[in-house]
Amino acid sequence: MKRQILLLVVLAVMLPATVQAQQLSRNEENYWKVKLQHEWKEEVAERYRSVWENRKLTIDGHTMPFHVQVFGEKPDDGYSLYISLHGGGSAPAEVNDQQWENQKYLYRPDKAVYIAPRAPYDDWDMWFKPGLDDFYHTLIEMAVVFADVNPDKVYLMGYSAGGDGVWRMAPRMADSWAAASMMAGHPGDVRLENLRNTPFMIWCGALDKAYNRNEEDRLRGLQMDSLQQADPAGYVHETHIVKKKAHWMDRVDTVAVAWMAQYRRNPYPERIVWRQEEVTHPYFYWLEAPANELQRGKTVRVERHGNVVDIDTCDYSTLTLYFNDEMLDLDKEVSIRYQGQTVFNGLLPRFRNTLDTTLHQRGDLSYTFSASYIFKK
């Protein structure tokens, strides 16, 4: 077996790109997937080792210090990761520093890595400004590589201004989270459709009247109810408007940690509802939209049953669908339909280049795909 693997490696180095792009069998796909993911981890380790050791992440001139604490023994499938966002906002740096110190020790998840970052801004939207998506992605990448975190067990939570951040970032990066919990934050104008496959908790004191938080959070809970009624298999959620509690809920919200822990991210959901938020993304689960057509409000609705994919809504001229053998059987024909009409029926080949490209585009082990199809309207 070792000689066979060595031969594959030698051939991969010697053969021209045109040959490397030849179709892979299922076994060859598994081999290259493992190899490429190992190489990707080494690349991330080399790039971010000093960042992880110094606990300071700088992107585009903005710096995010972060506190890391590990609780319990590592499970067989890897640690969970909780990213916990502090309160504060548009206030002097000392106020936000104090809120960060409080957040470091506010929750104690079991068998988990707990990261409490310090916002790189002292502003009301400190946790959801454009560009912060890269900070969250990088924290996850580092935790996966340096702390043995399972990328399908990543949870987002936050209090007050941190809750504002959860309201925005949970839908914006819904394909990154296993679940999320919002504590005492304000939803603003966020839309919730993207939470179809992301369990979500809402916590707010019934007496938390500042900025009308209590009423706004209650109404968003009702919106989640409506979404789930229309789509009972999705939009798992709970809403807790806590009686006799104001902005500080005396830690009753800590049960959210165990609630989230029962869920794992499904990176390949059978049904996807994707609506662009104020910060747009070209990727969502196993879909890709054209980078030059991204715009807030544009929507895609896709459903997959076995080897059949139905595109119900697509606000783009093209849509790339990615696949691997964990999702469906690539040794059998795949049928793709748009609004009931078949647009493709046939075999989709596996390619090494597709594995490599998707892994590096997404920076997420679960989003390593070997096959793709470009739908054109």
C-alpha positions, 0 to 999 in steps of 0.5 A: 500500500505504501508503495502504491501511495508513493507511486501516486505522488511521483506520478502527480509530480511528473505528469503535466497539468493536462494529465493531472486534470484527468478524472479521478475514481472514488478511491483516488478522490479519497487519497487526494482529498486527504493529501491536499487537506494535510498540505493545507493544514501545513500551509495554515500552520506556517502562515499563522503560527506566530499569530496563534502564539501571540494571540493577536490577529491583524488584517488590513491594518486592524488588530483583534486580540483574542483569549483562548481557553480549553475545557475538558478532554478532546472528543474523538471527533475533535473539540467544539469551538465557541466564539464569544463576542463581548459587549460595549460598542461606541465607547472609550477603549477602556469600556470595551476592554472591561467588557472583553475581560468579562466575556473571557470568563462568562461561559464554560463550554464542555470539551471545547475551545473557547475563544473570546476576541476583542473587537478591532473597533470601538464602535456600535457595529464593532462585530459586523463591519465589512471585513470582519468576516475574514477575522471570523474565518481566520479564527476558525482556521487557526482553531482547526489547525492548532487546537484540533477543532472539528469545523462542523462544531463551531458555535457563535454567541455574544452579549449586548453589542456582541449580540448585535454581532450575532444577529448580523453574522449568524445569517451572513456566515450561516454556512460556518456555524453549527448553531448560534445564540444571541444574548441581549442584542438588537437585530437592526434590519437583518434578514433571517432566511439564511438560518434555514440550516443553522439552529438559532437561540434568542435571549433578551430580558423582558425589561430590556427596553433600551433601543426597544431591544425586548420588542424587536427580539420578540418580533424576530422570534415570531419571524423565526416561528413563521419561517419554521411553520412554512418549512418545518424541517428547517429554522430550528430555534428557541426564543426566550424573552426572560420575565423580570430581567433587564439587560443583564439576565443574571446568567440564565442565558448560559443554558444556551451553551448546552443547547447549541452543543447538541447540534452539528453543522451539516455542510451539505444540507439538502435544502439551501435558502441563500439571500445576500446580506449587506456584506456579500459572499460568493460562496454558501454551502455547496454553491457559488455565485458570480463575484461580479453579480453579488448584491444584497437581496439576491436569492437562491433556493436549491433542493437536493434529493439523492442525485437529483438537484432542483434549482427553484430560484436563482437571481444570477446569470450562472450558479456553480454547484459543487459535489462530493461523494459524501453528498451523492453518488458520483459514480451514477448520473446526476440530474439537475433541474431548473424550475422543473425543467431538466437542464443536465443529466449525466455523470459529473467527473471528479478532478484533483484540481477541483479538490485543491481549488475549493479547499483553498477558496473556502479554507474549510475542510468540509468544503472540499469538493471534487465535482462541479456543474455550472448552471446557466440561465 
